[in-house]
Amino acid sequence: MSRFKKLSHTIWHCHIVWVPKYRFKILDGEVGREVTNCIRAFSEQKDCEFVELNVQIDHVHLLVKVPPKVSISNFMGTLKGANSDQGIQ
């Protein structure tokens, strides 16, 4: 089984690194757990599948399968907007 998702004309598998403003070290403890929960919840709404999610103290690594019908900018806008509503930048 391939690690890539395929349709007749497309293959998708995305590696995204998300960094808080000024790379502040704010993603630890309760904040890090809340970011993880929000990312998982909003990704399911967009029909995206996680391969790997790693929240470090100053950045987030996402290895995610985003279907072609969802643009990466739309996907990240949803994730970042949802997390900023929680007081996280």
N, C-alpha and C positions, 0 to 999 in steps of 0.2 A: 504494500500500500504506500502510495506517495505521500510525502509530507505537504504537498501542494494541493489546493483545491482546483478543479478544472471544469471548464465548460467547453463548448466546441471551439471557441476562439479566444479564450482567456484563461490565465493561470494567476492565482493570487495567494500571497503570503507576505505580510508586512511586518517590518521591524521599526518600531517607533520609540523614540526617546523623548520624554516630556520633562522639562526643567522648570521649576518655579521661578518667579521673577527674581532677578539678581542671584539666583541659585542659593537662596536662603535655605538653611538646614532646618526645615520645619516638618518634614515628613516622617517623624518618628513617633512612637507610642500610639496614642489614641488617634491622632491625626492620620498617621500612616494606615491604620486599620480602617478608618472611615474612607480614605481615598481608595483603598482596595475594594471595599464593599460597593462604593459608588461606581467605580469603573466596571466591576462585574455586572451590576444591575443595569447600567445604561448600555453596556455592550449587548446584553441579551435583547434589549429593546430594538437594537439595530440589526439583529440576526448575525452578530459577529461571534466567532469562536476563538477563545484564548488557547494558545499553545503554551505561552509562558507570561507571567506577570510578576515583576520584581520591583518592589517599592524600596528604594534606598533613601537615606536621610535627605539627600538633595536632588534626586531625580527618580524618574520612573521609567523602567524598560517594559515595553509591551511587544510581545511577539503574537500577532493576532491575524486571523483570517477574516479580512473585510471583503464581503462580496462586491462585485463590480457595480452593482446598483447603488451602493453607498460610497460617496466620495470620501477620501481620507480627510479632507478639510471639514466636511460635514460631521464625520465621526469624531474628530478631535474637538471640534467646536461644541458638540454635545457633551463630551466628557469634561472638558475644561469649564464649560458653563455650569454644568451640574455641580462640579466640585467648588467653583467659586461661590455658588449660592450657599455652600456650607461654611463659607469663611476661609477657604483655602485658595491661594493664588499661585 
